[in-house]
């Protein structure tokens, strides 16, 4: 795999994601504040979750999981997964940490990093995924100019230390910020538009 210098990255990055990284889409919540299943909410004619799954597919990462929980069967039936494997978190109500734990436990041994994105970030750009995935080693997170955001890359070495419950499982880990300015922010939809 050839390394190429990309303006804005600050260092050489691989043109294609490594085979040892997996993408994890967290989409298990019930959408209580939103008033229903955000995963099924249409955004420009496509469900919010499908928009995220399309971005992840276009990133070139081969191993892709989507974690479902509330309304898992309905979402699986209504949302094309674009090659992602659906895993259901039995503890989804315990927050994103429980859903992330389900995904990490489902990843095969050769995978040494998990790139985590949220299923309610319909503005996610495949270039941000590739940039964050290919930007070295260690914990790293996209920065669109306002601080830490998604995607977040978690090396296998930190997985055991992550909490099993709560909504910000990796927030306490120090992360190297990856410059994603100039790319659209993924967003984080919590409330339905009035």
MIROMI-635347 format. One record per residue: residue in three letters; x, y, z of N, C-alpha, C in turn. Coordinates in steps of 0.1 Angstrom, whole numbers, padded with zeros to 4 digits, always signed. Example, Ala and Ser with C-alpha at 12.3 -4.5 7.8 and 13.67 -1.06 7.14 Angstrom:
REM residues 2
Ala+0132-0057+0078+0123-0045+0078+0132-0033+0078Ser+0128-0022+0071+0137-0011+0071+0129+0000+0079
***
This chain:
REM residues 194
Unk+0008-0012+0000+0000+0000+0000+0009+0012+0000Unk+0008+0021-0010+0016+0033-0011+0011+0044-0002Unk+0021+0051+0004+0017+0062+0012+0018+0075+0004Unk+0009+0084+0006+0008+0096-0002+0007+0108+0007Unk+0013+0119+0005+0011+0131+0013-0002+0138+0008Unk-0011+0140+0018-0023+0147+0015-0023+0161+0022Unk-0025+0171+0015-0026+0185+0021-0037+0185+0032Unk-0034+0191+0043-0043+0191+0054-0042+0180+0064Unk-0035+0169+0060-0033+0158+0070-0021+0161+0079Unk-0010+0167+0073+0002+0170+0080+0012+0159+0080Unk+0009+0147+0075+0018+0136+0074+0013+0127+0063Unk+0022+0117+0059+0017+0108+0049+0006+0098+0055Unk-0003+0095+0047-0013+0085+0051-0015+0075+0040Unk-0019+0063+0044-0022+0053+0034-0034+0056+0026Unk-0034+0053+0013-0045+0056+0004-0057+0047+0007Unk-0055+0036+0013-0067+0027+0016-0066+0023+0031Unk-0077+0021+0037-0077+0017+0051-0070+0003+0053Unk-0063+0001+0064-0057-0012+0066-0068-0023+0068Unk-0064-0035+0066-0074-0046+0068-0076-0049+0083Unk-0068-0044+0091-0069-0047+0106-0077-0036+0113Unk-0084-0028+0106-0093-0018+0112-0108-0022+0109Unk-0117-0020+0118-0131-0023+0116-0139-0010+0119Unk-0149-0008+0112-0158+0003+0115-0170-0002+0123Unk-0173+0006+0134-0184+0002+0143-0194+0014+0143Unk-0206+0012+0139-0217+0022+0139-0226+0019+0151Unk-0226+0028+0160-0235+0027+0172-0249+0032+0169Unk-0259+0023+0168-0272+0027+0164-0283+0019+0173Unk-0280+0018+0185-0289+0009+0194-0299+0017+0202Unk-0298+0030+0203-0307+0037+0211-0322+0037+0207Unk-0330+0041+0216-0345+0041+0213-0349+0055+0208Unk-0341+0065+0208-0345+0078+0203-0356+0085+0212Unk-0354+0083+0225-0364+0089+0235-0365+0104+0233Unk-0354+0111+0233-0355+0126+0232-0360+0130+0218Unk-0357+0122+0208-0361+0124+0194-0376+0122+0192Unk-0382+0113+0200-0396+0110+0199-0399+0097+0191Unk-0389+0089+0188-0390+0077+0180-0377+0073+0175Unk-0377+0063+0166-0365+0057+0162-0357+0066+0152Unk-0347+0072+0156-0339+0081+0148-0333+0074+0136Unk-0330+0061+0138-0324+0053+0127-0333+0053+0115Unk-0346+0054+0117-0355+0053+0105-0360+0066+0100Unk-0355+0077+0106-0359+0091+0102-0354+0094+0089Unk-0362+0098+0079-0357+0102+0066-0349+0115+0066Unk-0338+0115+0059-0330+0127+0057-0327+0127+0042Unk-0332+0137+0035-0330+0138+0021-0334+0125+0014Unk-0345+0119+0018-0350+0107+0011-0343+0094+0015Unk-0334+0094+0025-0328+0082+0029-0328+0082+0045Unk-0330+0070+0051-0330+0070+0065-0316+0075+0071Unk-0317+0081+0083-0305+0086+0089-0294+0075+0090Unk-0298+0064+0095-0288+0053+0096-0283+0049+0083Unk-0291+0048+0073-0285+0044+0060-0275+0054+0055Unk-0278+0066+0057-0268+0077+0053-0254+0074+0059Unk-0254+0071+0072-0242+0068+0079-0235+0055+0073Unk-0244+0045+0071-0238+0032+0066-0233+0034+0052Unk-0238+0042+0044-0233+0045+0030-0219+0052+0031Unk-0218+0061+0040-0205+0068+0042-0194+0058+0047Unk-0198+0049+0056-0189+0039+0061-0185+0030+0050Unk-0194+0026+0042-0191+0017+0030-0182+0024+0021Unk-0184+0036+0018-0176+0044+0008-0162+0047+0013Unk-0160+0045+0026-0147+0048+0032-0137+0037+0028Unk-0142+0025+0024-0133+0014+0020-0129+0005+0031Unk-0134+0007+0043-0132-0002+0054-0140-0015+0052Unk-0133-0026+0051-0140-0039+0048-0148-0045+0059Unk-0143-0045+0071-0151-0050+0082-0159-0039+0089Unk-0172-0041+0088-0181-0031+0093-0192-0037+0101Unk-0194-0032+0113-0205-0037+0122-0215-0025+0125Unk-0227-0028+0126-0237-0018+0131-0244-0025+0143Unk-0243-0017+0154-0249-0022+0167-0263-0017+0168Unk-0273-0027+0169-0287-0023+0171-0291-0027+0185Unk-0303-0022+0189-0308-0025+0202-0323-0024+0202Unk-0328-0012+0205-0342-0009+0205-0347-0010+0190Unk-0358-0017+0189-0364-0019+0176-0355-0026+0165Unk-0346-0034+0170-0336-0040+0161-0342-0047+0149Unk-0352-0055+0151-0358-0062+0140-0364-0053+0130Unk-0371-0043+0134-0377-0033+0125-0366-0026+0117Unk-0356-0022+0124-0345-0015+0117-0338-0024+0107Unk-0335-0036+0111-0329-0046+0102-0337-0048+0090Unk-0351-0048+0091-0360-0050+0080-0361-0038+0071Unk-0360-0026+0077-0362-0014+0069-0350-0006+0064Unk-0338-0009+0069-0326-0002+0066-0316-0011+0058Unk-0313-0008+0046-0302-0015+0039-0289-0013+0047Unk-0282-0024+0049-0270-0023+0058-0257-0021+0050Unk-0258-0021+0037-0246-0018+0028-0233-0026+0032Unk-0235-0039+0035-0224-0047+0038-0220-0048+0052Unk-0226-0040+0061-0223-0040+0075-0230-0053+0081Unk-0224-0058+0091-0230-0069+0099-0237-0064+0111Unk-0250-0067+0112-0258-0062+0124-0255-0071+0136Unk-0252-0065+0147-0251-0072+0160-0261-0065+0169Unk-0268-0073+0177-0277-0067+0187-0272-0067+0201Unk-0272-0055+0207-0267-0054+0220-0278-0057+0230Unk-0277-0068+0238-0287-0071+0248-0288-0060+0259Unk-0278-0052+0260-0277-0042+0271-0278-0028+0265Unk-0284-0026+0254-0284-0013+0247-0289-0002+0256Unk-0298-0005+0265-0304+0005+0274-0294+0010+0284Unk-0282+0003+0286-0272+0008+0295-0262+0018+0288Unk-0266+0023+0276-0259+0034+0270-0249+0029+0259Unk-0242+0039+0253-0233+0036+0242-0222+0027+0246Unk-0218+0028+0258-0207+0019+0263-0210+0005+0262Unk-0222+0001+0266-0227-0013+0265-0228-0017+0250Unk-0232-0008+0241-0233-0012+0227-0219-0013+0221Unk-0210-0004+0225-0197-0005+0220-0190-0018+0225Unk-0192-0022+0237-0187-0035+0242-0192-0047+0234Unk-0205-0046+0230-0210-0057+0222-0203-0058+0209Unk-0200-0047+0203-0193-0046+0190-0179-0051+0191Unk-0172-0046+0201-0158-0050+0203-0156-0065+0206Unk-0166-0071+0213-0165-0085+0216-0169-0094+0203Unk-0175-0088+0193-0179-0095+0181-0168-0094+0170Unk-0158-0085+0172-0148-0084+0162-0138-0095+0162Unk-0134-0100+0150-0124-0111+0150-0110-0107+0154Unk-0102-0116+0158-0089-0114+0164-0080-0105+0155Unk-0079-0107+0142-0070-0099+0134-0073-0084+0135Unk-0085-0080+0139-0088-0066+0140-0081-0060+0152Unk-0073-0049+0149-0066-0043+0161-0070-0029+0164Unk-0080-0024+0156-0085-0010+0158-0100-0010+0155Unk-0108-0003+0163-0122+0000+0159-0124+0014+0157Unk-0129+0018+0145-0133+0032+0142-0147+0033+0145Unk-0151+0042+0154-0164+0043+0160-0171+0055+0154Unk-0183+0054+0149-0191+0065+0145-0205+0063+0150Unk-0213+0074+0150-0227+0073+0156-0237+0072+0144Unk-0247+0064+0147-0258+0062+0137-0267+0074+0135Unk-0265+0084+0144-0273+0096+0142-0265+0108+0138Unk-0255+0105+0130-0246+0116+0124-0247+0116+0109Unk-0259+0121+0103-0261+0119+0089-0252+0127+0080Unk-0244+0136+0085-0235+0144+0077-0221+0138+0076Unk-0219+0125+0081-0206+0119+0081-0201+0118+0067Unk-0188+0121+0065-0182+0121+0052-0172+0110+0052Unk-0172+0102+0041-0162+0091+0040-0148+0095+0041Unk-0145+0107+0037-0131+0113+0037-0127+0114+0052Unk-0136+0118+0061-0132+0119+0075-0129+0106+0081Unk-0137+0096+0076-0134+0082+0081-0120+0078+0076Unk-0117+0079+0064-0104+0075+0058-0093+0083+0065Unk-0095+0096+0066-0084+0104+0072-0081+0100+0086Unk-0092+0098+0094-0090+0094+0108-0084+0080+0109Unk-0089+0071+0101-0084+0057+0101-0069+0056+0097Unk-0065+0064+0088-0051+0063+0082-0041+0071+0089Unk-0045+0078+0099-0036+0088+0105-0028+0083+0117Unk-0021+0072+0115-0011+0068+0125-0017+0058+0134Unk-0012+0058+0147-0016+0048+0157-0022+0055+0169Unk-0026+0047+0179-0032+0052+0191-0046+0057+0190Unk-0051+0062+0201-0065+0067+0201-0065+0081+0194Unk-0074+0082+0184-0074+0094+0177-0089+0097+0173Unk-0092+0110+0171-0105+0115+0169-0105+0126+0159Unk-0116+0127+0151-0117+0138+0141-0119+0151+0148Unk-0114+0161+0142-0116+0175+0147-0120+0184+0135Unk-0132+0189+0135-0137+0197+0124-0135+0212+0127Unk-0127+0215+0137-0124+0229+0140-0130+0233+0154Unk-0138+0224+0160-0144+0227+0172-0140+0218+0183Unk-0130+0209+0181-0126+0199+0191-0130+0185+0187Unk-0129+0177+0197-0130+0162+0195-0144+0159+0190Unk-0145+0150+0180-0157+0146+0174-0156+0131+0169Unk-0165+0127+0160-0164+0114+0154-0160+0115+0139Unk-0153+0105+0134-0150+0092+0140-0139+0092+0151Unk-0140+0082+0159-0129+0080+0170-0124+0066+0167Unk-0110+0065+0167-0104+0052+0165-0098+0047+0179Unk-0102+0035+0182-0098+0029+0195-0090+0016+0192Unk-0077+0017+0196-0068+0005+0194-0073-0006+0204Unk-0071-0019+0200-0074-0030+0208-0068-0029+0222Unk-0057-0023+0224-0050-0022+0237-0058-0014+0247Unk-0068-0006+0243-0076+0002+0252-0090-0004+0255Unk-0093-0014+0247-0107-0020+0248-0111-0025+0262Unk-0102-0032+0268-0105-0037+0281-0107-0026+0292Unk-0101-0015+0290-0103-0004+0300-0115+0004+0298Unk-0123+0002+0287-0135+0010+0285-0146+0006+0294Unk-0154+0015+0298-0165+0012+0307-0176+0003+0300Unk-0184-0004+0308-0194-0012+0303-0208-0006+0302Unk-0209+0006+0308-0222+0014+0308-0219+0028+0307Unk-0229+0036+0302-0227+0050+0301-0228+0055+0287Unk-0228+0068+0285-0230+0073+0271-0217+0079+0265Unk-0206+0079+0272-0194+0085+0265-0182+0075+0269Unk-0182+0063+0263-0173+0053+0267-0158+0056+0265Unk-0155+0064+0256-0140+0067+0253-0136+0081+0256Unk-0146+0089+0261-0143+0103+0263-0131+0106+0273Unk-0129+0097+0283-0118+0099+0292-0104+0095+0287Unk-0104+0089+0275-0091+0085+0269-0085+0097+0262Unk-0073+0100+0264-0066+0110+0256-0065+0106+0242Unk-0069+0115+0233-0069+0112+0219-0061+0123+0211Unk-0054+0118+0201-0048+0128+0191-0058+0132+0182Unk-0060+0145+0180-0070+0151+0171-0065+0151+0157Unk-0074+0146+0148-0070+0146+0134-0078+0157+0127Unk-0070+0165+0120-0076+0177+0113-0086+0173+0102Unk-0098+0175+0104-0109+0173+0094-0116+0186+0090Unk-0109+0197+0093-0115+0210+0089-0117+0210+0074Unk-0127+0216+0069-0130+0216+0055-0140+0205+0051Unk-0142+0195+0060-0151+0185+0057-0164+0187+0065Unk-0175+0183+0060-0188+0185+0068-0187+0177+0081Unk-0192+0183+0092-0193+0176+0105-0205+0166+0104Unk-0203+0155+0111-0213+0144+0110-0227+0148+0116Unk-0226+0157+0126-0239+0161+0133-0242+0151+0143Unk-0251+0154+0152-0255+0145+0163-0270+0149+0165Unk-0279+0142+0159-0293+0145+0159-0299+0139+0172Unk-0304+0148+0181-0310+0143+0193-0325+0147+0194Unk-0329+0157+0187-0343+0162+0187-0348+0163+0173Unk-0361+0159+0171-0367+0161+0158-0370+0176+0156Unk-0369+0179+0143-0372+0193+0139-0386+0196+0142Unk-0389+0208+0147-0403+0212+0150-0412+0213+0138
***
